[in-house]
Every structure is written in structure tokens, then in C-alpha cells.
Amino acid sequence: MLKNLFLFFTSLILTILFIEIILNFFPVTSITRTKPLFSYSEPFEVSSDKLSKKKFSLYTWDMKKPIARYTNNYGFFSNFNYEKNFEGIFVVGDSYVEAVQVAFEDTFHQVLSKKINKKIYNIAISGAPLSQYEAYVSQICREFKPQKIIISIVENDFIESLYENRARAGFFHYHKNGKLLPTYYNVSSFRKIANKSSLIKYLYFHLHINSKLVYIMKYFFDKTNYGLHVSGSLESKISSANIFLRNMKNYCLDPENIVFVIDANRIHDSNNIYSNKPLQIDILKYFESQARKNGYNVVSLHYSMQEHYKRNGLKFEFLNDGHWNEFGHKIVADTVLSSIIK
């Protein structure tokens, strides 16, 4: 009996090690966040490893569209280093700006950069909420001389900005009374091992084992929430939007030089832009109207993408990944450019 158990566990361990070694040769998506965050941390510390090369592919089991991307001296995904006191345009956001699904030169900010023949710095990381955008803007204003800041806005930016509704620690959140503070995050020993394991990353990013486990737990135990993330009410989302729009007036640019690029309803329900009766998402409609009332420059992608789809039938995201594809980034760049020119 003991001998059989020993053989079983030995075989299991060797099999796992074999799979781990094999997966190292495949484009398993890399972890971008590997740093702790403390009460004294600066916003730019919410970034990836500096001067590193990372592998990515679409979040599918067969790891389609492999790509390698590089981080710069600040730890952001850019093919060039950033210089202090740079005077120019900045783009702030989350995974839509980080855009590791496409080549760096195909990201909307670099397409825009080529069109206007001016260098553009992107400050972004996957998972960042609206509150982290504000934190980034605060440090941009301290370290650089921005002429214009372009901020990408997507639906999940809002509820995750509130500390009590955070999806994860390690970002700047709106704590009690809307105060912007870093939420403590420490990298545990297990997390460090997991960050380096190709097998664990494959299970997480490509087989989505975490979401499947949550579904199983909900099914068997009838729970409404596992972990910290909750969907949140429209009122909570409006609250974070109001805090953000109010606070953005405290920084180094006038509202007309802050451009909000608001995503279209592309992947939600039957009333997205690919349907006959497209509707805008409530919180994005609210944010757009309030931003305009406060004098900010607003670029809505909803109608622009809707019209493009009617003309050519091409979608703006990958089949199994809601992030913008190369065509989506091109349309975003064109829409932003035409708005700035106006």
C-alpha cells in the first residue's frame, strides 16, 4: 500500500515537473504585477519589472497570437525609456493602454504618435481602476511637463476604484471619504513561486481555472461573492466617477487638455454596437455627460465604432479576448485624432 502511494505521488510530481518544463517553451502569458505596495509607495511603483522582456498570448487554451513585449526604465510597456521633465502627451489607463495583445507599434497611442509625429508616453498597467489613473496623473504632474493627458475609460474602472469594492490589493483606491491611498499588498512566498510557474500561469490565464472554481463554489454553496470583487451598484460607480472628475481639476492641466476616451459597448448583452439596437452602458453615459459638463475633452468610441462596423463588418476585439485588436487600436487612434483636431 505504502509502496503504491509512493509510486503514485512520485509519478504525479514528475509529471507536473515535466509539464512545467514543456510549458516554458510556449508563450504562456507573463505576470505583469510582481511588486509589493506600501503606505509610502509612489503611484509609478504600480508597474511591472523594469527593463524586462515578457511573453504574452491570447487568453485561450492554445495560446494563440504569441508576442513578446518589453518594459522600460519606469517599468511600463514601451520600446523606449522615459526622460524626466519630458514635455508632451501622456496616455493613462489599464490593459487597454498596456495592450500586450498587440505589438507596441500597433497600440493606439503609438499609431497616434506616428500620425502627429510626436512622442507619446503611456503610463498603464493591467487591472488599474479609475483611482489608479488619478494617482498616475498626480505623479506625471510632479515628474514631467504634460501638455495633454489622454485617459482610457472602460466600464470596470468605476466600481473597482472604491476600497470596499476592490478586485485586488496593490492599487491606489478611494478609501473613506474618497481619500486616495495605496492599498497594502505584499508578495507572499507562494505568490512568488506562482509568478514564476508556467503551469500555474497557464491554468490561470489560459484555462481560467480561478473563474471556474468560483463558479463551482457558487453553485454548491449558493454564495453571491467569493474573494473581494463585487459587481457593485450604479450608485457606487457614480460615486467613484464624481470623486475622480472632481479631483482631476486639482492637477497640472486645465480640463480641456485632459482627454477621456470612452469605450463602446462592444461585449455586453444583445444591445452592443454589433446589434441593430445598440445601447450605451449606463455608467459610461453618465461619465461622458458629467465630463462634458465639467469642461473635459471627451472622445466617445460608441458611435464611431458603430458606424465603422456598419460599413465594413469588422469587429474591434479578439474572438476570445475583449481587448482591442489591431484594427480596434487603429480606429481609436483615428477617432482621438479627429476629435483633437476639431
Buried (B, 14 or more C-beta within 10 A) or exposed (E): EEEEEEEEEEEEEEEEEEEBEEBEEBBBBBBBBBBBBEEEBBBBBBBBBEEBEBBBBBBBEEBBBEBEBEBBEBBBBBEEEBEEEBEBBBBBBBBBBBBBBBBBEBBBBBBBBEEBEEEBBBBBBBBBBBBBBBBBBBBBBEBBEBEBBBBBBBBBBBBBBBBEBBBBBBBBBBBEEBEBBBBEBEBEEEBEEBBEBBBBBBBBBBEBEEEEEBEEEEEEEEEEEBEEBBEBEEEBBBBBBBBBBEBBEEBBBEBEBBBBBBBBBBBEEEBBBBEEEBBBBEBBBBBBEBBBEBEBBBBBBBEBBBEBBEEEEEBBBBEEBBBBBBBBBBBBBBBBBEBBEE
